[in-house]
Amino acid sequence: MLTRVFKSGNSLAMRIPKELGFVDDAQDVEVERVGNTLVVRPVAIGTLSGLGDIFASFSSSFMAQGREFHDERERDWTGGDQAQQKG
């Protein structure tokens, strides 16, 4: 199947024939160049629909003791702490 690449603003565009389409409505796609080939694939849309089942799979004793807390300390953003460790 042949189609034509054309200029659209500062970009190149291409019409994908309906027979090759895999997207029903406007959807984000990822485009990757592999050698001399362009690969177009839909971006997977993550959902939280299975989250309840995931939580249900944990045993009732999971984290029964709670979790351990640690004191927070100020970070040295100047890198001085790393220099002292190396030296």
N, C-alpha and C positions, 0 to 999 in steps of 0.2 A: 504494500500500500504506500503510495507516495503522498506527501503533503509538502507545504512550502513554509519556510521560515521567513518572517517579515519583521520589520522594525516597528516597535511600539514604544514611543517615547525614547528613553535612553537604553532600552532593553531589546532583546530579540524575543519574538513570540512565535508560537506554532499552534495550529489547530490540530487537535487530536481527533481523528475520525471516531464517530459514535461507536462503531464496531469494536474499537480498541479501548474505549473508556472503561474505567473501573470505579469512577466517583459519581455518585448520584447528583449531589449538589455541590456548591462551592466548598472545597475542602483544601487544607494545607497539604502540599506534597513536598517530598524531598527530591532534589535533583543532584545526581552525582555523575561526574565524568569518569569513565573507566576506559582508559586508552582512547579510542576513537568512537566510543559509544556513550550516549547519555542514558542513564538509568533513572526512571521516574517511579517513585513509590509513594503511596499515601502515608501520611504521618499517623501512627497509631494513637488513638485517643484513649487515654487511661481513665478508668472509672473506679469507683469505690464499691461497686455492686457486690463483690464477693468478700468484702471485709468482715461481715458478720460471720460467715462460714470459717474464715481464718481464725477469728477470735474464739469461736466455738471449738476449734480443734485443740486448743490449749487445755491441759489438765487443770483441775480445780486447785492443785497445789502450786501451779506456776506462779512464781513471785509471791508466795504466801507470806514470806518473811519481809516483804517490801524490798526496797532497793537501798543500796549503800549511798550515803551522801558524802561528798568531799567539800572541804572548805575551798572557797574560791580565792584565788590570789591574783593580784594585779600583774599583768603581763608587761615585760620589758620590750617595747616596740622598737627600741633603738638598736637591738641586736647585741647589746652588751652582755646579756646572759649567755648567749651562744659563744661569744669570744672567750668568756671565762671558762666555759666547759672545754673548749678546744685547747686552751693554753695551759 
